[in-house]
Amino acid sequence: MRRALWLVSAAVPAVLLVLFLRVFVVGLYVVPSASMELTIEVGDLILGQKVSIALGTPAVGQVVTFESPESPGTTLVKRVVAVGGQTVDVPAGRLRVDGEPLDEPYAIGRTAAVPESGVAYPHVVVEGCVWVMGDNREASRDSRVFGDVPASSVSSYILLTYWPLDRLGLVR
């Protein structure tokens, strides 16, 4: 009886701690698509941190998770390429922010072909929003399709890939 009571008294706080961490501190995600290759591969398990979301708007270059504007309840993973007030343009498929090409060593290819959408270019990102794109521009449905993403819908900043082990490392 004492053993069972001890086990329950140890397990309950442990479960509560795990739940607290999962809800408020970290997010665990599985990457279902090739939109972030080569940074994050299809099937990678990644960890995002939620704590600093409340401290400010995501910065250019951060890889974030957010709810899909097209499929509520679906979490997407993309990179922030512009923030509120910045101007995005894609002349001849070359991404420019505020008239300057971004240094994007992580992007596959250097083109950002513009799919059919309601976004007119050049586009000024609304204050309080971010412009997100997948690193694999050819395989990504991103802000070029659905436009600005409210910064308030960003749920975490991706920290690292934790599975498979041969890809263990920080996401940059």
Phi, psi and omega in degrees: 000315180297321180297316179296318178296318178296317180299315179295318182292336176273323184288320183300309178297325179295316179295317178297320178296315179299315178298316178301311180300316182295322183280319190249344188243312184231153173236138177249130186225151173250133182272115186268349187225171182271012187293341180248011177297144005267358180296312179227128184267159176303130178090350177298145172259127185235156181242130177245149176253139186255346189299313186278000177304320183288349185272354178157177181288143176303150181259157176303133179100341180285142174267126187231163169248150179199162178284134180299128175294338182268331183225083180308139182094350178258131179264131177251156176237121180213173178255137176285124178247347176202154179237174183312133179093343179275153180255126179255136175218156182225058179292130180054032177077009181256116181295129175229139175238125185053038176083353183247140175291141177280145171278107186233073180296342181277343185281136174283129186066186176228017180253154180224061182313141184267111177288166176299127178197179178269008182275128177258140181247149353296150185240128176266122180291130181295141176304140181083006179234168174230159175250122185242147177216149173284151178293330176265083190302328182289337185243025186238130167264114188215205184300338175297336180261310187253003175079203183298149176245124177302131179302332179293343179269355175290125185257337177196162171255129182285129180261311187204160170265128181246353176206137004288158186299330180289351176249008179305127178165169179291147176265125181238000000 
